[in-house]
Amino acid sequence: MTEKIKLLYYALWLAHPILQVGIATVMVRRGLHRKFKFFFGYILTQIVTFAVVFPAMWHHYSAAFYLYWLLDGLSVAFGFGVIHEVFVDVFRFFHTLRDLGTVLFKWAGLVMLLVAGVVSVSTNSSELAPWMQAIITSQRCVRIVQIGMVLFLLFFAHYVGVSRRQHSFGVALGFGSFAIVELLLICSWVGNHVEGTWVNILNMAAYNCSLLIWLGYVAATRPARDASLSLLQPQRWEQSLTDIHHPLPPDSLIPMFEGMVDRALSRTQMDPPVSSGSADSAGTASRGAAASSGGGRFPAVQATSK
């Protein structure tokens, strides 16, 4: 590594804590650290990683090595929790879909841990210990999920009523864009297309771009979330899942239809016909009244409806 490349390497690395401190400061001032707890914890973990690993590299390399991997595993856990935070914020108005997604999220986390354990045990590598291989596998699984999350928001943000200026969209965009670059660099390095030095430099530059995205989103004013932007189809999914979760009795529709029929008949039904005895007495009374008055006309009999 030449002096210019080494200078560029350390300049990109030193930019990490500066941007991260700025993100954490803005989040605390605007109260976003309470809404995005896992994301705030992830930023703090990255700051502590630099504060511990960077000085230790010059004095105790072995200690810096193990501290880096320990904090990297903690960072992977926080990164996985950020995915759930973004999901909860996106489906804020769809409570049933949010609960279903939370259950699926827990199962995905369990499957990820099982895959990491199996890969770490079955891989015979002389360079990496099994626990290091487990952390790397978990990190790559999280990166793939982050890519899927940002692709979902890019194509279906308006579909669920999420603006692209929302904080959750910015968090997902930063993680997803960095995950794409990192996985592409890993594939290029494995295929011997890019040297390891340039892989590290490009990876750090991509991470700095993600930090700039997060800083811009947490500093910008978030527009109000409008529930009317949600389309009808996710609302129908929400209602369908609610009906499945709280089913109605089998005969619950019968009384409703019976009441509708009764109300319809009551509006059109006339009074029942008058009996013959009552009609004769009414006719006799009317003829007597007409004879006594000497008139030739009978009074009209009005039929009233209830």
C-alpha positions, 0 to 999 in steps of 0.5 A: 500500500502506497502512502497516498492510498494509506492516507486515503484509507485513514481519511475515509476511516476517520470520517466515520466517527465524525459523521456518526457523532453528528447523526447521534447529536441530531437524533438526540436534539430532535428526539429521534433516539426514542423512536429509532432505538435500535438505529441509535444503538447501532450508531453508538456501537459504531462510535465505540468500535472506532474509539476502542479499535483505532487506538488499540491497533497501534499498541495491542493488535491482538486486543483490537482484533478481538474487540473488533469482532465482538463489537461487529457481532453486536453491530449485526444484532442492532442492524437486524433490529433496525429492520424491524423498526423500519417495518413497524414505522412503515405499517403503523396504520396496519396493526394486523399486518404489523403483528403478522410481520413481527411474528415472521420477523422473529422466525426469520431471526431464528432461521438466520441464527440456525443458518449461521450456526450450521455454516460455522460448524460445516465450514473448514477454514484455516483462516477463520474460527467458527465463531468468526464465520458465524458472525460473517454469515449473520452479517451477510444474511442481514445485508440481504434482508436490508437490500430486500427492505429498501427494494420494497420501499422503493417500489411500494412506498406510495402503496402503503402511504410512505413518503420518500422523505420519511425517516424510516425510508432514509434509514432503509435507503442508507442500509440498503445502498451500503449492503448492495455495494458491500456484497458486490465488492465481496463477490468481486474480491472472491472472483479475484476481480478487485484487490483487497486494498481497493475493496476496503477503500471502496467499502469505506467510501460507500459507508460514508455515503450511507452516513451522509444519507442518514445525516441528511434524513435525520436533519431534514423535516419529516412530512406528516404521515397521511393515512389517506395515502394508503390504497384500498388493497392493503386495507382489505388485507388488514381487514381480512387478517382481522376477520381471520384473527377474530372470526364471527359466529357462523349464524351472525349474518342471519339476524342481520338479513332478517332485520333488513327484510323486516325494515323493508316490509314495514315501510311498504306494508299498508294497514290491515283491511277493516272487518265487515261488521265495522264496515256495515256500522260505518256505512249505516252511520254515514247514510244516517248522517247524510239523510239527516243533513239532506245532502246527496254526497257521502264523505270520503273515507281516508285510509291511513298507513302506519 
